[in-house]
Amino acid sequence: MGTLRWTSMRAEGARLARMAGPLVIGQFAVMGMGVTDVIIAGHAGTDDLAAVTIGYYVWDLGMLLVFGILLANSALIGHRFGAGDRDGIRRQFQQCLWLSLPLALFSGLVIWIAILLLPRLDLTPEVAGIAAGYLYPTIVTAMLIPIALTFRTTAEGLGLTRPVMWLMLGAFLINIPMNYVLVNGLFGLPKLGGAGCGWATLFAFLLLMIAWTLYSIRSPALAAFGLWRDFAWPRPRDMVATLSLGLPIGLSLLAVGGFFAVVPLVMSSLGTAAIAGHAVAMTFDSLMLTIPLGVGQAMSVRVAHEMGGRYPQAARAVCITGMQMLVGVALLQAALTIGFREQIAGLFTADPAVRELGTLLLVYAAAYRVFDSVQIGAGMALRGYRDTRVSSAIDVFAYWMFGLPLCYALGFGSRWQEAMGVEGFWLGMVIAIGAAAFAIAARLAWRSTREVRMSRVQESTQESV
């Protein structure tokens, strides 16, 4: 029995690795676009680095709710795929595409409002101006993303992860030279500084949108599902089903990502060097984030496939195997981050003060990475079970009701202890993510065990009948 179980777990690990590999590269490409913005802007000047960091977090905050809503499409497509329901797959894709249109308008409006609010932040006029210049072109980018996400999550839900990898990697590779050209004003183009990063991202996403549309129409792998055949008018019931599953995911992402978008705004009074040092550690961690995100998304799809096919024991095996993979990788990432923290900080800035602070904060980032990997894997696996509300509530409480007050108290001081500055913010973040990771992992353990138990009860009832 033990040998059989080990063989089964090893086979599941291989399946997860094959599916996660392209997703990791795709996530690397997505995160890499933001990292490229920060690195190239950092070499243009400290003000550009601070402005692009703030602009990127504002843009990220504005997109998180929409991004989470559309992630539900992957789980819903996955369940229909596991059940062999091709008509349901086509219907879900079409209704999600309809849903993406109002979400696109909402996304553009959010970024526009964010630009109007920039002058109210505690920023120097130079930094605020560069941040606004970065955000203007991202209004259009934000409107393209919901539609592109519908294509992407449909492919992921069907287990077609290689196209996701190639298309996202292509956008990333286009973004790099465009960033460099527009920031530095090469080939006769105006020198835009940090604002050029926003225009480069828009150009890359326009090409990505065209590529996704052509792939969805001409791909042989999607031909069997007839995604565009008998295109239906909007059906409120189907769109509400996506919203009911996706809104908690969006709120969860908003609680987590929004927390990290707000932190540099709260700490802005600590000075430009503090924001830049925080950006070094946070940006590098976002690069490390690609692996747990890829594995977690693979877990979500695999769980959805198994639950759609009514195999809860197999779904639980996916969870156990995936969590083991994530913890092992996270510990390796933490060790490498601590061991090479000085060299890593040097890649982002030549400013000695920023480099020294970034080196210190990378130690906290290493601890954060372990807890965050657990939280990501458990949360994404729960999406495969279509269980999103409890984990969303956990994230909201852990980050906003507990984590943010703790970060503020540690960073700026309180009657019980002296101010720790930006280091205090990072200590608070590590404690908050640790609490969230423990609670969400416990929820996953309960849900996966419950599904297996319910399946056994149903089998026993059928046998007795």
Stockholm file with secondary structure:
# STOCKHOLM 1.0

chainA/1-465         MGTLRWTSMRAEGARLARMAGPLVIGQFAVMGMGVTDVIIAGHAGTDDLAAVTIGYYVWDLGMLLVFGILLANSALIGHRFGAGDRDGIRRQFQQCLWLSLPLALFSGLVIWIAILLLPRLDLTPEVAGIAAGYLYPTIVTAMLIPIALTFRTTAEGLGLTRPVMWLMLGAFLINIPMNYVLVNGLFGLPKLGGAGCGWATLFAFLLLMIAWTLYSIRSPALAAFGLWRDFAWPRPRDMVATLSLGLPIGLSLLAVGGFFAVVPLVMSSLGTAAIAGHAVAMTFDSLMLTIPLGVGQAMSVRVAHEMGGRYPQAARAVCITGMQMLVGVALLQAALTIGFREQIAGLFTADPAVRELGTLLLVYAAAYRVFDSVQIGAGMALRGYRDTRVSSAIDVFAYWMFGLPLCYALGFGSRWQEAMGVEGFWLGMVIAIGAAAFAIAARLAWRSTREVRMSRVQESTQESV
#=GR chainA/1-465 SS CHHHHHHHHHHHHHHHHHHHHHHHHHHHHHHHHHHHHHHHHHHHCHHHHHHHHHHHHHHHHHHHHHHHHHHHHHHHHHHHHHTTCHHHHHHHHHHHHHHHHHHHHHHHHHHHHHHHHGGGSSCCHHHHHHHHHHHTTHHHHHHHHHHHHHHHHHHHHTTCHHHHHHHHHHHHHHHHHHHHHHHHTCTTCCCCTTHHHHHHHHHHHHHHHHHHHHHHHHCHHHHTTTTTTTCCCCCHHHHHHHHHHHHHHHHHHHHHHHHHHHHHHHGGGGCHHHHHHHHHHHHHHHHHTHHHHHHHHHHHHHHHHHHHTTCHHHHHHHHHHHHHHHHHHHHHHHHHHHHTHHHHHHHHCCCHHHHHHHHHHHHHHHHHHHHHHHHHHHHHHHHHTTCCHHHHHHHHIIIIIIIHHHHHHHHHCCSSSCCCTHHHHHHHHHHHHHHHHHHHHHHHHHHHHHHHHHHHHHHHHHHHC
#=GC SS_cons         CHHHHHHHHHHHHHHHHHHHHHHHHHHHHHHHHHHHHHHHHHHHCHHHHHHHHHHHHHHHHHHHHHHHHHHHHHHHHHHHHHTTCHHHHHHHHHHHHHHHHHHHHHHHHHHHHHHHHGGGSSCCHHHHHHHHHHHTTHHHHHHHHHHHHHHHHHHHHTTCHHHHHHHHHHHHHHHHHHHHHHHHTCTTCCCCTTHHHHHHHHHHHHHHHHHHHHHHHHCHHHHTTTTTTTCCCCCHHHHHHHHHHHHHHHHHHHHHHHHHHHHHHHGGGGCHHHHHHHHHHHHHHHHHTHHHHHHHHHHHHHHHHHHHTTCHHHHHHHHHHHHHHHHHHHHHHHHHHHHTHHHHHHHHCCCHHHHHHHHHHHHHHHHHHHHHHHHHHHHHHHHHTTCCHHHHHHHHIIIIIIIHHHHHHHHHCCSSSCCCTHHHHHHHHHHHHHHHHHHHHHHHHHHHHHHHHHHHHHHHHHHHC
//
